[in-house]
Amino acid sequence: MSRSHSLIAGLLSVSLLLTLSLAACGATSSSGGASAGGAPPSGAGSAMPSDLGGKDVKAIYIAGGCFWGLEKYIGLVHGVVDAEAGYANGANASATYGDGSGYAETVKVVYDPSEAPLPFLLGLFYDAIEPTSVNRQGNDLGTEYRTGIYYTDEADAAVIEKSLAELQERYAQPIAIESGPLIHYTRAEEYHQDYLQKNPGGYCHIPQKLFDAAAAARPE
């Protein structure tokens, strides 16, 4: 192969890889804790009241299929002050898209519990997923699309367990939502953040009516 042909082939390979990277969460994409008072999980970061205008905030990490839609959905909820797409609880302390480390596409939810209590947020989360589906939500299939709830505050464990038990009572099939402490978390690449705001026509398994419901929702 001539030098010019090699250069053209190389450029085509780079273009193909970039296209595949930008197709994250596409309709056909697939792939195969800290205790209270301890050090934060790898990559978890922190959201202290001084960071967010003095609000007494907490964080919970939820996985529910493609994180593009879940990030937008939960970010619309009154009392949620930040939603961020990321990778949680894979084998690597620092994950990247498609690295095969076994992560779950996850949304870090920073919220004010006085306005959006955790049981309220979890109820909205359940509305946006198929709780009995194993490693699949919408058109996305693979372990990275599994459902899960990961916490950094040990006090949240009992709240999550009770919430999941109540959810199970509504289904004959076993629910497939894993739960446990956050072990690893990495913020996703910038092009994943606020993806549906940047690309309004982008793929999403969550219907518009649920976005509208999330924006209008208030705790009972």
C-alpha positions in Angstrom: 0.0 0.0 0.0 1.3 3.4 -0.9 2.0 6.1 1.7 -1.0 8.2 0.4 -3.3 5.1 0.6 -2.1 4.4 4.2 -2.8 7.9 5.2 -6.3 7.8 3.7 -7.0 4.5 5.4 -5.8 5.9 8.8 -8.0 8.9 8.5 -11.0 6.7 7.7 -10.3 4.6 10.8 -10.2 7.6 13.0 -13.4 8.9 11.5 -15.1 5.5 12.1 -13.9 5.4 15.8 -15.2 9.0 16.4 -18.6 8.0 14.9 -18.9 5.0 17.1 -17.9 7.0 20.2 -20.6 9.6 19.4 -23.2 6.8 19.1 -23.2 6.1 22.9 -26.7 5.2 24.1 -27.8 4.8 20.5 -30.7 2.5 19.8 -28.5 -0.5 19.0 -25.5 0.1 21.3 -24.6 -2.8 23.6 -21.7 -4.4 25.6 -21.2 -7.1 27.5 -18.9 1.7 49.3 -18.2 3.8 51.5 -19.5 3.6 55.0 -20.6 6.7 56.8 -17.7 8.8 57.9 -15.3 6.9 55.6 -13.4 8.1 52.6 -15.6 8.8 49.6 -15.7 6.2 46.8 -13.3 6.7 44.0 -14.4 9.5 41.7 -17.5 10.2 43.8 -16.5 13.8 44.6 -18.7 15.7 47.1 -21.4 18.4 47.1 -21.1 20.3 50.3 -23.6 23.0 51.3 -20.9 25.7 50.7 -20.6 24.5 47.1 -24.3 25.1 46.3 -25.4 28.3 47.9 -25.6 26.9 51.4 -28.2 24.3 50.5 -28.0 21.2 52.7 -27.7 18.7 49.9 -27.2 15.0 49.5 -26.2 12.8 46.6 -27.7 9.5 45.3 -26.6 7.6 42.2 -29.2 5.9 40.0 -28.7 3.7 36.9 -31.6 3.2 34.6 -30.5 2.5 31.0 -29.1 5.2 28.8 -28.0 8.0 31.0 -28.9 10.7 28.5 -32.6 10.5 29.2 -32.4 9.7 32.9 -30.1 12.8 33.4 -32.6 15.1 31.8 -35.6 13.4 33.5 -34.4 13.6 37.0 -32.8 17.0 36.5 -36.3 18.4 35.8 -37.5 17.5 39.3 -38.1 20.3 41.8 -35.5 20.0 44.5 -32.8 18.4 42.3 -29.9 20.9 42.1 -27.7 18.9 39.7 -27.7 15.8 37.6 -24.6 14.4 36.0 -24.0 11.5 33.6 -21.3 9.0 34.7 -20.1 5.5 35.1 -20.5 3.6 38.4 -19.4 0.4 40.1 -17.3 -1.1 37.3 -14.0 -2.8 37.9 -11.9 0.3 37.1 -11.6 3.3 39.5 -11.6 5.6 36.4 -13.9 4.5 33.6 -14.3 5.6 30.0 -17.1 4.9 27.6 -17.0 1.4 26.2 -14.0 0.3 28.2 -15.6 -3.0 29.1 -15.0 -2.5 32.8 -18.5 -3.6 33.8 -19.8 -0.1 34.8 -23.4 0.9 34.8 -24.4 4.1 33.0 -25.4 6.2 36.1 -26.7 9.6 37.0 -25.3 11.4 40.0 -28.2 13.2 41.5 -27.5 16.1 43.9 -30.7 17.1 45.7 -32.2 19.0 48.6 -33.9 16.4 50.8 -36.2 19.1 52.3 -37.7 19.7 48.8 -37.2 16.2 47.2 -37.0 13.5 49.9 -35.2 10.3 48.8 -38.4 8.1 48.7 -40.0 10.7 46.4 -37.0 10.7 44.1 -36.9 6.9 44.0 -40.6 6.7 43.1 -40.0 9.0 40.1 -37.0 6.9 39.2 -39.2 3.7 39.1 -41.7 5.5 36.8 -38.9 6.0 34.2 -37.7 2.4 34.1 -38.9 -1.1 33.5 -38.0 -2.5 37.0 -38.1 -6.2 36.1 -36.0 -5.9 32.9 -32.5 -7.4 33.2 -29.7 -5.4 31.6 -32.1 -3.7 29.2 -34.1 -0.5 29.0 -35.8 0.6 25.8 -33.7 -0.4 22.8 -30.4 -0.5 24.9 -29.1 -4.0 25.8 -26.1 -4.8 27.9 -24.8 -4.9 31.5 -24.0 -1.2 31.3 -27.8 -0.5 31.0 -28.7 -2.4 34.2 -30.8 -0.7 36.8 -29.3 0.2 40.2 -29.3 2.6 43.2 -26.0 3.4 44.8 -25.4 5.4 47.9 -22.6 7.1 49.8 -24.5 7.7 53.0 -25.1 4.4 55.0 -28.3 5.9 56.4 -29.8 5.7 52.9 -29.5 1.9 52.7 -32.6 1.3 54.9 -34.6 3.9 52.9 -33.7 2.2 49.6 -34.4 -1.3 50.9 -37.8 -0.3 52.1 -38.6 1.5 48.8 -37.5 -1.6 46.8 -39.6 -3.9 49.0 -42.7 -1.7 48.4 -42.0 -1.7 44.7 -41.7 -5.5 44.6 -45.2 -5.8 46.0 -46.5 -4.3 42.7 -44.9 -6.9 40.5 -45.3 -10.7 40.2 -41.8 -11.0 38.6 -38.7 -10.2 40.7 -37.5 -6.7 40.2 -34.0 -6.4 38.8 -32.7 -3.2 40.5 -29.5 -3.7 42.2 -28.6 -1.6 45.3 -25.6 -1.1 47.4 -22.8 1.4 48.3 -21.1 3.3 45.5 -17.7 1.8 44.9 -16.4 3.7 41.8 -17.8 6.6 40.0 -16.4 8.6 37.0 -18.0 11.6 35.4 -18.8 10.8 31.8 -17.2 12.5 28.9 -18.3 16.1 28.2 -20.3 15.2 25.0 -22.5 13.0 27.2 -23.4 15.8 29.6 -26.8 17.4 28.9 -26.8 15.5 25.6 -30.5 15.8 24.9 -30.4 19.6 25.4 -27.5 19.8 22.9 -29.2 17.3 20.6 -33.0 17.6 21.0 -33.7 14.8 18.4 -31.3 12.4 20.1 -32.4 8.9 21.0 -34.1 8.5 24.4 -36.2 5.6 25.8 -38.1 8.0 28.2 -41.3 9.5 26.6 -42.0 13.2 26.7 -45.0 12.7 29.0 -42.7 11.5 31.7 -40.4 14.6 31.4 -43.5 16.7 31.8 -44.6 14.7 34.9 -41.1 15.0 36.4 -41.2 18.8 36.1 -44.6 19.0 37.7 -44.0 16.4 40.5 -44.0 17.4 44.2 -43.8 15.2 47.3 -47.2 14.4 48.8 
